[in-house]
Amino acid sequence: MTTRVLDLPRDAAGARVDGRRGLRLPRALLAALLLPALLLAGAEIAVRAGAVPANLMPPPSEVAATLVYFAGHGLAAHVGASTLRVALGFLGGAGAGLLLGAVVALHRGARGLLDPSLQALRAIPSLAWVPLLLLWFGIDELPKLVLIAIGAFFPVYTGVTSGFEGVDRKLVEVGLLYRLPPPVLVRRVLLPAALPAILTGLRNALSLAWMFMVAAELIAASRGLGYLLSDGRETSRADIVLAAIVLLALLGKFSDMAMLALERRLLAWRDTHLGGMERV
Amino acid sequence: MSFLEIEVDDKRFGARQVLRQLRLGVEAGEILSLLGASGCGKSTLLSIVAGLDRDCNARVRLDGRLLDGPDAGIGFVFQEPRLFPWLTVADNISFGAGLRNAPAQAISALLDEVGLPGYAEALPKQLSGGQAQRVAIARGLYTRPSVLLLDEPFSAVDAITRMKLQDLLARVARERGLTVLLVTHDIDEAVHLSDRVVLLDRQPGPARAEMPIGLARPRMRGGAAASDLKRRILAHFDLDLAA
């Protein structure tokens, strides 16, 4: 079958956007890096000039040197431990959020039974879980993973329920017109239509998973970026604290970029006002 | 007995009754238009015929067979295209038959028929309103229904596109021998397309009047006979063409 998509006026506009994408992305990257670069330069100058005490705010060059030192002295183990905790906690929490969210959104009985309780649980501040988790599971890996999973669960649960509930009735009617059985209707209509909200929930969940990982590791850990934060504070090494913070920012940003790329790929069909404008 | 028989005893939205004691018969190959003011229950009637609205006291028979829900013999073109934005034009058209079994040749032929050759792999966001509605018509035809329901299908497009789509519908219906039930509030459209026009009142009840359109096909627009028919339809609504 021959296609003539490029003849379409809207697509022609899209093609022009695509054509400029190669030039636009580095410019966007430069714009995104401008503010951090200015802040780092300002901090370096301020500390070197003695405007800020170096023991409280080490210059960025010293933080960089600390990072280089740690790179050869166990940094990979700390990063690996934290990343593994985030990955496992995120998978567990997001998986449960997807499952329960779908059940609650698609089954009226389940919604009445589960949703009020889950909404009440959502209102509990994350740190309130910590003593209970320590009591139940000790100070090993499990309480950390459970805490991260709790953090990841609710954004996904909320995204899935609101995504399914917000599906356009008119699209569902088309599915009903063609006599799609309920599971097929979910797979071919409800799920793709709810995907934008679900992916937003997953992105938020991943971001929260990193936050909850730090909370978990600050309380009890012998390895990980949270442990480095705690160690830096106890030894009055602000450079270690800042190095850990920089690593957390980078890891969080990279994982968010991966989610954003997945979102762009899966939602390429959307006709948004941003068109081809890229976010870095 | 007509090819498509519709009997609606009672249809309500809450306490408000929208349809009552309405009987309609559409002959095989006939194009029947339902005309009436907004809120008179035209679209609701189509939903009932399509099996989408079953919360009513009504019966629909297709070729003598009592229907109990959506039926493969009935296609529906909605007021809006209602295309799935994540599916290509080809997958939207073959939606009712399953995504994996769509023969490319059938899609291609259908796209040629509705005047969109080569658009199979386009996404809905790349289409204009008129193009999207052509795809919706193609989707309505894909399962080869014997009856096509259309709910004000051209009301959201510009005047020129509307005329082109009307001519497309007239041609496709004639070539395929389709039985068409068209809901519209456009009297010119009803006169141009229909074999018969049924006028509905805002007050629920039997049809206010029905009028055969005895114009030869293919039809020209704006002839004296069409103007006379339009005048007679308007008179049923206590309106004058000159006013």
Chai-1 contact restraints between the chains, C-beta under 6 A:
chainA,res_idxA,chainB,res_idxB,connection_type,confidence,min_distance_angstrom,max_distance_angstrom,comment,restraint_id
A,M1,B,A104,contact,1.0,0.0,6.0,A-B,restraint_1
A,M1,B,S108,contact,1.0,0.0,6.0,A-B,restraint_2
A,M1,B,A120,contact,1.0,0.0,6.0,A-B,restraint_3
A,T2,B,G118,contact,1.0,0.0,6.0,A-B,restraint_4
A,T3,B,G118,contact,1.0,0.0,6.0,A-B,restraint_5
A,T3,B,A120,contact,1.0,0.0,6.0,A-B,restraint_6
A,T3,B,E121,contact,1.0,0.0,6.0,A-B,restraint_7
A,R4,B,G118,contact,1.0,0.0,6.0,A-B,restraint_8
A,V5,B,E121,contact,1.0,0.0,6.0,A-B,restraint_9
A,V5,B,A122,contact,1.0,0.0,6.0,A-B,restraint_10
A,L8,B,A122,contact,1.0,0.0,6.0,A-B,restraint_11
A,L8,B,Q126,contact,1.0,0.0,6.0,A-B,restraint_12
A,R10,B,Q126,contact,1.0,0.0,6.0,A-B,restraint_13
A,D11,B,Q126,contact,1.0,0.0,6.0,A-B,restraint_14
A,K170,B,R82,contact,1.0,0.0,6.0,A-B,restraint_15
A,E173,B,L52,contact,1.0,0.0,6.0,A-B,restraint_16
A,V174,B,R82,contact,1.0,0.0,6.0,A-B,restraint_17
A,L177,B,P70,contact,1.0,0.0,6.0,A-B,restraint_18
A,L177,B,F76,contact,1.0,0.0,6.0,A-B,restraint_19
A,Y178,B,G96,contact,1.0,0.0,6.0,A-B,restraint_20
A,R179,B,P70,contact,1.0,0.0,6.0,A-B,restraint_21
A,P192,B,W86,contact,1.0,0.0,6.0,A-B,restraint_22
A,W269,B,P85,contact,1.0,0.0,6.0,A-B,restraint_23
A,W269,B,W86,contact,1.0,0.0,6.0,A-B,restraint_24
A,W269,B,L123,contact,1.0,0.0,6.0,A-B,restraint_25
A,D271,B,K125,contact,1.0,0.0,6.0,A-B,restraint_26
